[in-house]
C-alpha cells in the first residue's frame, strides 16, 4: 500500500512540474467578456454559469427560496388537476371560461361616425 501511495505522489509531482513549464496564455481572444460588457447588455447563453435565488410558489400557495439556473423573480408550480375533486375541477373550468368570455366581450367596437359628404369637395378635381 505504501508503494502505491508513493507512486501516486511521484506522478502528481511530475504532472505539476510539466504543467508549470507550459506558457500561461489565458487570454487568447482579442475582446474581453468582462463585467463591463455584461453591464451594457445581457449575456446570450443557453446555460448560465451560476445558480440564482428564485422564489418558488407551490400549488398549495406556500413559498420557498431555491437556487435556479436562470435569473427569475418567481417560479409557479402548476396545479395537478388529477388531485382535485370533480366539484373543484368544474369550478376552475367555469372560472377559466368566464375569463375567456370577458376578454372577448371587452373588445371595444369602433363607432363609425365618419361623414363622407363633408369631404366630397376634396375628391373632385377642379379645373382652373
N, CA, C and O atoms as a GROMACS GRO file, in nm:
protein
  512
    1UNK      N    1   0.082  -0.120   0.000
    1UNK     CA    2   0.000   0.000   0.000
    1UNK      C    3   0.086   0.125   0.000
    1UNK      O    4   0.050   0.225  -0.061
    2UNK      N    5   0.198   0.118   0.067
    2UNK     CA    6   0.288   0.232   0.074
    2UNK      C    7   0.347   0.263  -0.063
    2UNK      O    8   0.369   0.379  -0.097
    3UNK      N    9   0.372   0.157  -0.141
    3UNK     CA   10   0.429   0.176  -0.274
    3UNK      C   11   0.330   0.245  -0.366
    3UNK      O   12   0.369   0.328  -0.448
    4UNK      N   13   0.202   0.213  -0.354
    4UNK     CA   14   0.101   0.277  -0.438
    4UNK      C   15   0.090   0.424  -0.403
    4UNK      O   16   0.078   0.508  -0.493
    5UNK      N   17   0.094   0.458  -0.274
    5UNK     CA   18   0.086   0.597  -0.232
    5UNK      C   19   0.206   0.677  -0.280
    5UNK      O   20   0.190   0.791  -0.323
    6UNK      N   21   0.326   0.620  -0.275
    6UNK     CA   22   0.444   0.693  -0.321
    6UNK      C   23   0.444   0.705  -0.472
    6UNK      O   24   0.494   0.804  -0.526
    7UNK      N   25   0.390   0.605  -0.543
    7UNK     CA   26   0.381   0.613  -0.688
    7UNK      C   27   0.286   0.724  -0.731
    7UNK      O   28   0.315   0.798  -0.825
    8UNK      N   29   0.173   0.736  -0.662
    8UNK     CA   30   0.079   0.845  -0.692
    8UNK      C   31   0.140   0.980  -0.662
    8UNK      O   32   0.117   1.077  -0.734
    9UNK      N   33   0.219   0.987  -0.555
    9UNK     CA   34   0.286   1.112  -0.522
    9UNK      C   35   0.386   1.153  -0.628
    9UNK      O   36   0.396   1.270  -0.662
   10UNK      N   37   0.461   1.056  -0.680
   10UNK     CA   38   0.558   1.086  -0.786
   10UNK      C   39   0.488   1.131  -0.914
   10UNK      O   40   0.534   1.224  -0.981
   11UNK      N   41   0.377   1.063  -0.949
   11UNK     CA   42   0.301   1.105  -1.068
   11UNK      C   43   0.247   1.246  -1.053
   11UNK      O   44   0.248   1.324  -1.148
   12UNK      N   45   0.200   1.278  -0.935
   12UNK     CA   46   0.146   1.411  -0.911
   12UNK      C   47   0.255   1.517  -0.923
   12UNK      O   48   0.232   1.622  -0.984
   13UNK      N   49   0.373   1.491  -0.867
   13UNK     CA   50   0.484   1.586  -0.876
   13UNK      C   51   0.525   1.608  -1.021
   13UNK      O   52   0.552   1.721  -1.062
   14UNK      N   53   0.531   1.500  -1.099
   14UNK     CA   54   0.572   1.511  -1.238
   14UNK      C   55   0.469   1.591  -1.317
   14UNK      O   56   0.506   1.673  -1.402
   15UNK      N   57   0.343   1.569  -1.290
   15UNK     CA   58   0.236   1.643  -1.358
   15UNK      C   59   0.244   1.791  -1.324
   15UNK      O   60   0.229   1.876  -1.412
   16UNK      N   61   0.268   1.822  -1.201
   16UNK     CA   62   0.276   1.962  -1.160
   16UNK      C   63   0.398   2.031  -1.222
   16UNK      O   64   0.390   2.148  -1.258
   17UNK      N   65   0.511   1.961  -1.234
   17UNK     CA   66   0.629   2.020  -1.296
   17UNK      C   67   0.606   2.048  -1.443
   17UNK      O   68   0.645   2.153  -1.494
   18UNK      N   69   0.540   1.953  -1.514
   18UNK     CA   70   0.518   1.974  -1.656
   18UNK      C   71   0.414   2.082  -1.679
   18UNK      O   72   0.421   2.155  -1.778
   19UNK      N   73   0.318   2.094  -1.591
   19UNK     CA   74   0.216   2.198  -1.606
   19UNK      C   75   0.274   2.336  -1.580
   19UNK      O   76   0.231   2.434  -1.641
   20UNK      N   77   0.372   2.346  -1.489
   20UNK     CA   78   0.429   2.477  -1.459
   20UNK      C   79   0.524   2.524  -1.568
   20UNK      O   80   0.552   2.644  -1.576
   21UNK      N   81   0.574   2.434  -1.651
   21UNK     CA   82   0.666   2.474  -1.756
   21UNK      C   83   0.593   2.523  -1.881
   21UNK      O   84   0.656   2.582  -1.968
   22UNK      N   85   0.462   2.498  -1.892
   22UNK     CA   86   0.387   2.543  -2.008
   22UNK      C   87   0.368   2.694  -2.003
   22UNK      O   88   0.357   2.751  -1.895
   23UNK      N   89   0.364   2.761  -2.121
   23UNK     CA   90   0.338   2.906  -2.120
   23UNK      C   91   0.196   2.933  -2.074
   23UNK      O   92   0.105   2.855  -2.101
   24UNK      N   93   0.178   3.042  -2.005
   24UNK     CA   94   0.047   3.075  -1.948
   24UNK      C   95  -0.019   3.184  -2.030
   24UNK      O   96  -0.007   3.303  -1.999
   25UNK      N   97  -0.088   3.144  -2.133
   25UNK     CA   98  -0.163   3.236  -2.218
   25UNK      C   99  -0.311   3.216  -2.188
   25UNK      O  100  -0.378   3.135  -2.254
   26UNK      N  101  -0.362   3.286  -2.092
   26UNK     CA  102  -0.500   3.267  -2.053
   26UNK      C  103  -0.596   3.340  -2.145
   26UNK      O  104  -0.704   3.289  -2.175
   27UNK      N  105  -0.558   3.458  -2.190
   27UNK     CA  106  -0.646   3.538  -2.276
   27UNK      C  107  -0.605   3.515  -2.421
   27UNK      O  108  -0.506   3.571  -2.468
   28UNK      N  109  -0.681   3.433  -2.491
   28UNK     CA  110  -0.647   3.402  -2.629
   28UNK      C  111  -0.727   3.485  -2.728
   28UNK      O  112  -0.689   3.492  -2.845
   29UNK      N  113  -0.836   3.547  -2.687
   29UNK     CA  114  -0.916   3.626  -2.779
   29UNK      C  115  -0.885   3.774  -2.763
   29UNK      O  116  -0.829   3.816  -2.662
   30UNK      N  117  -0.922   3.851  -2.866
   30UNK     CA  118  -0.890   3.994  -2.864
   30UNK      C  119  -0.987   4.074  -2.780
   30UNK      O  120  -0.949   4.177  -2.725
   31UNK      N  121  -1.112   4.030  -2.767
   31UNK     CA  122  -1.208   4.103  -2.686
   31UNK      C  123  -1.222   4.032  -2.551
   31UNK      O  124  -1.199   3.912  -2.540
   32UNK      N  125  -1.260   4.107  -2.452
   32UNK     CA  126  -1.272   4.051  -2.318
   32UNK      C  127  -1.418   4.049  -2.276
   32UNK      O  128  -1.486   4.152  -2.281
   33UNK      N  129  -1.466   3.934  -2.235
   33UNK     CA  130  -1.602   3.921  -2.185
   33UNK      C  131  -1.598   3.945  -2.034
   33UNK      O  132  -1.603   3.850  -1.955
   34UNK      N  133  -1.590   4.070  -1.996
   34UNK     CA  134  -1.577   4.102  -1.855
   34UNK      C  135  -1.704   4.169  -1.804
   34UNK      O  136  -1.806   4.171  -1.874
   35UNK      N  137  -1.698   4.224  -1.686
   35UNK     CA  138  -1.816   4.283  -1.624
   35UNK      C  139  -1.863   4.408  -1.699
   35UNK      O  140  -1.982   4.440  -1.694
   36UNK      N  141  -1.775   4.477  -1.768
   36UNK     CA  142  -1.817   4.596  -1.842
   36UNK      C  143  -1.909   4.556  -1.958
   36UNK      O  144  -2.006   4.627  -1.985
   37UNK      N  145  -1.881   4.448  -2.023
   37UNK     CA  146  -1.966   4.403  -2.132
   37UNK      C  147  -2.101   4.357  -2.077
   37UNK      O  148  -2.205   4.382  -2.139
   38UNK      N  149  -2.101   4.292  -1.964
   38UNK     CA  150  -2.226   4.243  -1.906
   38UNK      C  151  -2.313   4.356  -1.855
   38UNK      O  152  -2.434   4.340  -1.845
   39UNK      N  153  -2.255   4.472  -1.824
   39UNK     CA  154  -2.336   4.583  -1.777
   39UNK      C  155  -2.407   4.653  -1.891
   39UNK      O  156  -2.508   4.720  -1.869
   40UNK      N  157  -2.357   4.639  -2.013
   40UNK     CA  158  -2.419   4.704  -2.128
   40UNK      C  159  -2.532   4.621  -2.183
   40UNK      O  160  -2.638   4.675  -2.216
   41UNK      N  161  -2.514   4.491  -2.194
   41UNK     CA  162  -2.614   4.402  -2.250
   41UNK      C  163  -2.616   4.272  -2.172
   41UNK      O  164  -2.522   4.241  -2.099
   42UNK      N  165  -2.722   4.196  -2.188
   42UNK     CA  166  -2.727   4.068  -2.118
   42UNK      C  167  -2.643   3.967  -2.194
   42UNK      O  168  -2.624   3.979  -2.315
   43UNK      N  169  -2.593   3.869  -2.123
   43UNK     CA  170  -2.514   3.764  -2.187
   43UNK      C  171  -2.608   3.665  -2.254
   43UNK      O  172  -2.703   3.617  -2.191
   44UNK      N  173  -2.582   3.635  -2.378
   44UNK     CA  174  -2.667   3.544  -2.454
   44UNK      C  175  -2.614   3.402  -2.436
   44UNK      O  176  -2.526   3.358  -2.509
   45UNK      N  177  -2.669   3.333  -2.339
   45UNK     CA  178  -2.624   3.198  -2.306
   45UNK      C  179  -2.741   3.104  -2.300
   45UNK      O  180  -2.852   3.143  -2.262
   46UNK      N  181  -2.716   2.981  -2.337
   46UNK     CA  182  -2.818   2.878  -2.320
   46UNK      C  183  -2.822   2.830  -2.175
   46UNK      O  184  -2.930   2.810  -2.119
   47UNK      N  185  -2.705   2.814  -2.115
   47UNK     CA  186  -2.697   2.770  -1.976
   47UNK      C  187  -2.613   2.871  -1.899
   47UNK      O  188  -2.503   2.906  -1.943
   48UNK      N  189  -2.663   2.918  -1.787
   48UNK     CA  190  -2.591   3.016  -1.708
   48UNK      C  191  -2.489   2.945  -1.619
   48UNK      O  192  -2.509   2.830  -1.579
   49UNK      N  193  -2.381   3.014  -1.589
   49UNK     CA  194  -2.271   2.953  -1.515
   49UNK      C  195  -2.299   2.940  -1.367
   49UNK      O  196  -2.228   2.867  -1.298
   50UNK      N  197  -2.397   3.009  -1.317
   50UNK     CA  198  -2.424   3.004  -1.173
   50UNK      C  199  -2.572   2.983  -1.148
   50UNK      O  200  -2.653   2.984  -1.241
   51UNK      N  201  -2.607   2.963  -1.023
   51UNK     CA  202  -2.746   2.947  -0.984
   51UNK      C  203  -2.794   3.075  -0.917
   51UNK      O  204  -2.718   3.139  -0.844
   52UNK      N  205  -2.919   3.111  -0.941
   52UNK     CA  206  -2.973   3.237  -0.893
   52UNK      C  207  -3.081   3.212  -0.788
   52UNK      O  208  -3.153   3.113  -0.796
   53UNK      N  209  -3.094   3.301  -0.690
   53UNK     CA  210  -3.201   3.284  -0.591
   53UNK      C  211  -3.337   3.318  -0.653
   53UNK      O  212  -3.354   3.425  -0.711
   54UNK      N  213  -3.432   3.226  -0.639
   54UNK     CA  214  -3.564   3.240  -0.700
   54UNK      C  215  -3.669   3.201  -0.597
   54UNK      O  216  -3.646   3.112  -0.516
   55UNK      N  217  -3.783   3.267  -0.599
   55UNK     CA  218  -3.895   3.235  -0.512
   55UNK      C  219  -3.984   3.132  -0.583
   55UNK      O  220  -4.036   3.160  -0.690
   56UNK      N  221  -4.001   3.015  -0.523
   56UNK     CA  222  -4.082   2.908  -0.581
   56UNK      C  223  -4.216   2.906  -0.509
   56UNK      O  224  -4.222   2.897  -0.387
   57UNK      N  225  -4.325   2.913  -0.587
   57UNK     CA  226  -4.461   2.909  -0.532
   57UNK      C  227  -4.518   2.772  -0.563
   57UNK      O  228  -4.533   2.733  -0.679
   58UNK      N  229  -4.551   2.699  -0.458
   58UNK     CA  230  -4.608   2.564  -0.472
   58UNK      C  231  -4.758   2.573  -0.500
   58UNK      O  232  -4.818   2.677  -0.478
   59UNK      N  233  -4.818   2.463  -0.548
   59UNK     CA  234  -4.962   2.466  -0.580
   59UNK      C  235  -5.051   2.496  -0.460
   59UNK      O  236  -5.161   2.548  -0.478
   60UNK      N  237  -5.006   2.465  -0.338
   60UNK     CA  238  -5.089   2.494  -0.221
   60UNK      C  239  -5.074   2.638  -0.173
   60UNK      O  240  -5.139   2.678  -0.076
   61UNK      N  241  -4.989   2.717  -0.238
   61UNK     CA  242  -4.973   2.857  -0.203
   61UNK      C  243  -4.851   2.886  -0.118
   61UNK      O  244  -4.817   3.003  -0.098
   62UNK      N  245  -4.784   2.784  -0.068
   62UNK     CA  246  -4.664   2.808   0.013
   62UNK      C  247  -4.548   2.848  -0.077
   62UNK      O  248  -4.543   2.811  -0.195
   63UNK      N  249  -4.455   2.923  -0.022
   63UNK     CA  250  -4.341   2.971  -0.099
   63UNK      C  251  -4.211   2.930  -0.031
   63UNK      O  252  -4.202   2.925   0.092
   64UNK      N  253  -4.110   2.902  -0.112
   64UNK     CA  254  -3.976   2.872  -0.062
   64UNK      C  255  -3.875   2.938  -0.155
   64UNK      O  256  -3.904   2.965  -0.271
   65UNK      N  257  -3.756   2.964  -0.102
   65UNK     CA  258  -3.649   3.019  -0.182
   65UNK      C  259  -3.560   2.905  -0.229
   65UNK      O  260  -3.515   2.823  -0.149
   66UNK      N  261  -3.534   2.900  -0.360
   66UNK     CA  262  -3.449   2.796  -0.417
   66UNK      C  263  -3.341   2.860  -0.502
   66UNK      O  264  -3.345   2.981  -0.527
   67UNK      N  265  -3.246   2.781  -0.547
   67UNK     CA  266  -3.144   2.824  -0.642
   67UNK      C  267  -3.184   2.768  -0.777
   67UNK      O  268  -3.206   2.647  -0.790
   68UNK      N  269  -3.195   2.856  -0.880
   68UNK     CA  270  -3.242   2.814  -1.012
   68UNK      C  271  -3.141   2.856  -1.117
   68UNK      O  272  -3.065   2.950  -1.097
   69UNK      N  273  -3.139   2.785  -1.229
   69UNK     CA  274  -3.035   2.808  -1.329
   69UNK      C  275  -3.054   2.935  -1.411
   69UNK      O  276  -2.959   2.980  -1.475
   70UNK      N  277  -3.174   2.994  -1.411
   70UNK     CA  278  -3.199   3.118  -1.485
   70UNK      C  279  -3.236   3.228  -1.386
   70UNK      O  280  -3.302   3.201  -1.286
   71UNK      N  281  -3.196   3.351  -1.414
   71UNK     CA  282  -3.233   3.461  -1.324
   71UNK      C  283  -3.380   3.500  -1.342
   71UNK      O  284  -3.417   3.561  -1.442
   72UNK      N  285  -3.461   3.465  -1.245
   72UNK     CA  286  -3.604   3.499  -1.245
   72UNK      C  287  -3.642   3.546  -1.107
   72UNK      O  288  -3.570   3.522  -1.010
   73UNK      N  289  -3.755   3.613  -1.098
   73UNK     CA  290  -3.805   3.656  -0.968
   73UNK      C  291  -3.885   3.544  -0.902
   73UNK      O  292  -3.871   3.519  -0.782
   74UNK      N  293  -3.970   3.477  -0.981
   74UNK     CA  294  -4.064   3.383  -0.922
   74UNK      C  295  -4.093   3.270  -1.020
   74UNK      O  296  -4.103   3.292  -1.140
   75UNK      N  297  -4.105   3.150  -0.967
   75UNK     CA  298  -4.150   3.033  -1.043
   75UNK      C  299  -4.276   2.982  -0.977
   75UNK      O  300  -4.283   2.971  -0.855
   76UNK      N  301  -4.377   2.949  -1.057
   76UNK     CA  302  -4.502   2.897  -1.004
   76UNK      C  303  -4.517   2.754  -1.052
   76UNK      O  304  -4.513   2.726  -1.172
   77UNK      N  305  -4.533   2.663  -0.958
   77UNK     CA  306  -4.553   2.523  -0.992
   77UNK      C  307  -4.695   2.504  -1.042
   77UNK      O  308  -4.788   2.563  -0.986
   78UNK      N  309  -4.715   2.425  -1.147
   78UNK     CA  310  -4.851   2.406  -1.200
   78UNK      C  311  -4.934   2.320  -1.105
   78UNK      O  312  -4.881   2.236  -1.032
   79UNK      N  313  -5.064   2.343  -1.108
   79UNK     CA  314  -5.157   2.269  -1.023
   79UNK      C  315  -5.192   2.137  -1.091
   79UNK      O  316  -5.225   2.136  -1.210
   80UNK      N  317  -5.187   2.027  -1.019
   80UNK     CA  318  -5.221   1.897  -1.073
   80UNK      C  319  -5.373   1.880  -1.067
   80UNK      O  320  -5.430   1.869  -0.959
   81UNK      N  321  -5.437   1.879  -1.184
   81UNK     CA  322  -5.583   1.871  -1.188
   81UNK      C  323  -5.635   1.734  -1.149
   81UNK      O  324  -5.752   1.720  -1.115
   82UNK      N  325  -5.550   1.632  -1.155
   82UNK     CA  326  -5.595   1.497  -1.117
   82UNK      C  327  -5.619   1.485  -0.968
   82UNK      O  328  -5.696   1.400  -0.925
   83UNK      N  329  -5.556   1.569  -0.888
   83UNK     CA  330  -5.573   1.561  -0.743
   83UNK      C  331  -5.697   1.636  -0.695
   83UNK      O  332  -5.737   1.621  -0.580
   84UNK      N  333  -5.758   1.716  -0.782
   84UNK     CA  334  -5.876   1.793  -0.743
   84UNK      C  335  -6.001   1.706  -0.745
   84UNK      O  336  -6.009   1.607  -0.818
   85UNK      N  337  -6.097   1.745  -0.663
   85UNK     CA  338  -6.227   1.676  -0.666
   85UNK      C  339  -6.304   1.723  -0.790
   85UNK      O  340  -6.272   1.828  -0.845
   86UNK      N  341  -6.403   1.647  -0.834
   86UNK     CA  342  -6.479   1.688  -0.954
   86UNK      C  343  -6.546   1.826  -0.939
   86UNK      O  344  -6.555   1.901  -1.037
   87UNK      N  345  -6.591   1.860  -0.817
   87UNK     CA  346  -6.654   1.991  -0.798
   87UNK      C  347  -6.552   2.103  -0.814
   87UNK      O  348  -6.580   2.204  -0.878
   88UNK      N  349  -6.433   2.084  -0.757
   88UNK     CA  350  -6.329   2.186  -0.769
   88UNK      C  351  -6.283   2.200  -0.914
   88UNK      O  352  -6.255   2.310  -0.962
   89UNK      N  353  -6.277   2.087  -0.984
   89UNK     CA  354  -6.236   2.090  -1.124
   89UNK      C  355  -6.337   2.166  -1.209
   89UNK      O  356  -6.299   2.246  -1.295
   90UNK      N  357  -6.467   2.142  -1.185
   90UNK     CA  358  -6.571   2.215  -1.259
   90UNK      C  359  -6.569   2.363  -1.226
   90UNK      O  360  -6.588   2.447  -1.314
   91UNK      N  361  -6.545   2.397  -1.098
   91UNK     CA  362  -6.540   2.538  -1.059
   91UNK      C  363  -6.423   2.609  -1.128
   91UNK      O  364  -6.438   2.722  -1.173
   92UNK      N  365  -6.308   2.543  -1.135
   92UNK     CA  366  -6.193   2.603  -1.204
   92UNK      C  367  -6.221   2.620  -1.353
   92UNK      O  368  -6.182   2.720  -1.413
   93UNK      N  369  -6.289   2.521  -1.412
   93UNK     CA  370  -6.322   2.528  -1.554
   93UNK      C  371  -6.419   2.642  -1.582
   93UNK      O  372  -6.402   2.715  -1.680
   94UNK      N  373  -6.521   2.658  -1.496
   94UNK     CA  374  -6.616   2.768  -1.514
   94UNK      C  375  -6.548   2.904  -1.499
   94UNK      O  376  -6.577   2.997  -1.574
   95UNK      N  377  -6.458   2.914  -1.402
   95UNK     CA  378  -6.385   3.039  -1.382
   95UNK      C  379  -6.298   3.072  -1.502
   95UNK      O  380  -6.289   3.187  -1.544
   96UNK      N  381  -6.234   2.971  -1.558
   96UNK     CA  382  -6.149   2.991  -1.676
   96UNK      C  383  -6.234   3.033  -1.797
   96UNK      O  384  -6.196   3.123  -1.872
   97UNK      N  385  -6.349   2.968  -1.815
   97UNK     CA  386  -6.438   3.004  -1.925
   97UNK      C  387  -6.490   3.147  -1.910
   97UNK      O  388  -6.500   3.220  -2.009
   98UNK      N  389  -6.522   3.188  -1.787
   98UNK     CA  390  -6.571   3.324  -1.764
   98UNK      C  391  -6.464   3.426  -1.799
   98UNK      O  392  -6.494   3.532  -1.855
   99UNK      N  393  -6.340   3.396  -1.767
   99UNK     CA  394  -6.230   3.488  -1.801
   99UNK      C  395  -6.214   3.499  -1.952
   99UNK      O  396  -6.187   3.607  -2.003
  100UNK      N  397  -6.229   3.388  -2.023
  100UNK     CA  398  -6.217   3.392  -2.169
  100UNK      C  399  -6.329   3.474  -2.230
  100UNK      O  400  -6.305   3.551  -2.324
  101UNK      N  401  -6.452   3.459  -2.179
  101UNK     CA  402  -6.564   3.536  -2.234
  101UNK      C  403  -6.550   3.684  -2.202
  101UNK      O  404  -6.590   3.768  -2.283
  102UNK      N  405  -6.494   3.718  -2.088
  102UNK     CA  406  -6.472   3.859  -2.054
  102UNK      C  407  -6.375   3.923  -2.152
  102UNK      O  408  -6.396   4.036  -2.196
  103UNK      N  409  -6.270   3.851  -2.185
  103UNK     CA  410  -6.172   3.906  -2.278
  103UNK      C  411  -6.233   3.929  -2.415
  103UNK      O  412  -6.202   4.029  -2.481
  104UNK      N  413  -6.318   3.837  -2.459
  104UNK     CA  414  -6.383   3.854  -2.588
  104UNK      C  415  -6.481   3.972  -2.586
  104UNK      O  416  -6.490   4.045  -2.685
  105UNK      N  417  -6.553   3.990  -2.477
  105UNK     CA  418  -6.652   4.097  -2.469
  105UNK      C  419  -6.588   4.234  -2.450
  105UNK      O  420  -6.649   4.335  -2.485
  106UNK      N  421  -6.467   4.238  -2.396
  106UNK     CA  422  -6.404   4.366  -2.369
  106UNK      C  423  -6.352   4.437  -2.493
  106UNK      O  424  -6.313   4.553  -2.486
  107UNK      N  425  -6.351   4.368  -2.607
  107UNK     CA  426  -6.303   4.433  -2.729
  107UNK      C  427  -6.400   4.545  -2.766
  107UNK      O  428  -6.518   4.519  -2.792
  108UNK      N  429  -6.352   4.667  -2.770
  108UNK     CA  430  -6.443   4.779  -2.800
  108UNK      C  431  -6.479   4.781  -2.949
  108UNK      O  432  -6.395   4.758  -3.035
  109UNK      N  433  -6.605   4.808  -2.975
  109UNK     CA  434  -6.648   4.824  -3.113
  109UNK      C  435  -6.620   4.966  -3.155
  109UNK      O  436  -6.650   5.062  -3.083
  110UNK      N  437  -6.564   4.979  -3.270
  110UNK     CA  438  -6.531   5.112  -3.319
  110UNK      C  439  -6.657   5.178  -3.376
  110UNK      O  440  -6.720   5.124  -3.467
  111UNK      N  441  -6.690   5.292  -3.323
  111UNK     CA  442  -6.807   5.365  -3.372
  111UNK      C  443  -6.766   5.442  -3.496
  111UNK      O  444  -6.672   5.522  -3.494
  112UNK      N  445  -6.837   5.418  -3.604
  112UNK     CA  446  -6.804   5.484  -3.730
  112UNK      C  447  -6.899   5.601  -3.750
  112UNK      O  448  -7.010   5.584  -3.799
  113UNK      N  449  -6.854   5.719  -3.712
  113UNK     CA  450  -6.934   5.838  -3.731
  113UNK      C  451  -6.871   5.930  -3.836
  113UNK      O  452  -6.888   6.051  -3.833
  114UNK      N  453  -6.799   5.869  -3.928
  114UNK     CA  454  -6.734   5.946  -4.034
  114UNK      C  455  -6.836   5.981  -4.140
  114UNK      O  456  -6.903   5.893  -4.195
  115UNK      N  457  -6.848   6.108  -4.171
  115UNK     CA  458  -6.942   6.156  -4.270
  115UNK      C  459  -6.867   6.185  -4.400
  115UNK      O  460  -6.787   6.278  -4.407
  116UNK      N  461  -6.893   6.104  -4.500
  116UNK     CA  462  -6.820   6.120  -4.627
  116UNK      C  463  -6.864   6.244  -4.703
  116UNK      O  464  -6.788   6.298  -4.783
  117UNK      N  465  -6.987   6.290  -4.681
  117UNK     CA  466  -7.038   6.406  -4.754
  117UNK      C  467  -6.963   6.534  -4.718
  117UNK      O  468  -6.954   6.626  -4.799
  118UNK      N  469  -6.910   6.540  -4.597
  118UNK     CA  470  -6.837   6.660  -4.557
  118UNK      C  471  -6.708   6.677  -4.636
  118UNK      O  472  -6.659   6.789  -4.650
  119UNK      N  473  -6.653   6.569  -4.687
  119UNK     CA  474  -6.523   6.574  -4.754
  119UNK      C  475  -6.533   6.547  -4.904
  119UNK      O  476  -6.430   6.528  -4.970
  120UNK      N  477  -6.653   6.545  -4.958
  120UNK     CA  478  -6.671   6.519  -5.101
  120UNK      C  479  -6.605   6.628  -5.185
  120UNK      O  480  -6.562   6.600  -5.298
  121UNK      N  481  -6.597   6.746  -5.135
  121UNK     CA  482  -6.539   6.857  -5.210
  121UNK      C  483  -6.391   6.836  -5.240
  121UNK      O  484  -6.339   6.891  -5.337
  122UNK      N  485  -6.324   6.759  -5.159
  122UNK     CA  486  -6.181   6.735  -5.181
  122UNK      C  487  -6.155   6.623  -5.280
  122UNK      O  488  -6.042   6.608  -5.326
  123UNK      N  489  -6.258   6.545  -5.314
  123UNK     CA  490  -6.238   6.434  -5.406
  123UNK      C  491  -6.241   6.478  -5.551
  123UNK      O  492  -6.167   6.425  -5.634
  124UNK      N  493  -6.326   6.574  -5.583
  124UNK     CA  494  -6.340   6.615  -5.722
  124UNK      C  495  -6.230   6.713  -5.757
  124UNK      O  496  -6.190   6.799  -5.678
  125UNK      N  497  -6.181   6.696  -5.881
  125UNK     CA  498  -6.076   6.784  -5.928
  125UNK      C  499  -6.140   6.906  -5.993
  125UNK      O  500  -6.233   6.894  -6.073
  126UNK      N  501  -6.093   7.020  -5.959
  126UNK     CA  502  -6.145   7.144  -6.017
  126UNK      C  503  -6.045   7.195  -6.120
  126UNK      O  504  -5.924   7.195  -6.097
  127UNK      N  505  -6.098   7.239  -6.234
  127UNK     CA  506  -6.013   7.294  -6.340
  127UNK      C  507  -6.016   7.445  -6.333
  127UNK      O  508  -6.122   7.507  -6.319
  128UNK      N  509  -5.903   7.499  -6.343
  128UNK     CA  510  -5.894   7.645  -6.336
  128UNK      C  511  -5.842   7.702  -6.465
  128UNK      O  512  -5.828   7.824  -6.477
   0.00000   0.00000   0.00000
